[in-house]
């Protein structure tokens, strides 16, 4: 019986956590592009409200 327990414990899955060897990089170009588009959109709304086309 003890042999069966030892055999079963030896087959248990193992999870290892390791830090990455290279630093994690985050690309912020998408955020800047979205920020610029938001500012242009807000400026366009202000211009249409203050200077009607028709």
C-alpha positions, -999 to +999 in steps of 0.1 A: +000+000+000+028+024+009+044+017-025+012+027-043+011+060-024+048+068-032+042+059-069+011+082-070+029+111-054+057+109-079+034+115-108+018+147-094+021+177-117+047+204-109+042+241-116+073+263-117+073+301-118+103+318-133+110+354-140+117+362-176+153+366-186+146+396-208+128+427-195+091+431-204+085+459-230+052+476-235+045+494-267+028+527-260+024+539-296-012+527-297-021+548-266-005+579-281-023+574-314-056+570-297-049+601-275-041+622-306-073+610-324-094+618-293-079+654-291-086+660-328-121+647-325-128+669-295-114+699-313-135+692-343-167+690-321-158+724-305-152+740-339-186+727-353-204+740-322-188+775-323-187+779-361-217+762-377-213+752-413-247+762-425 
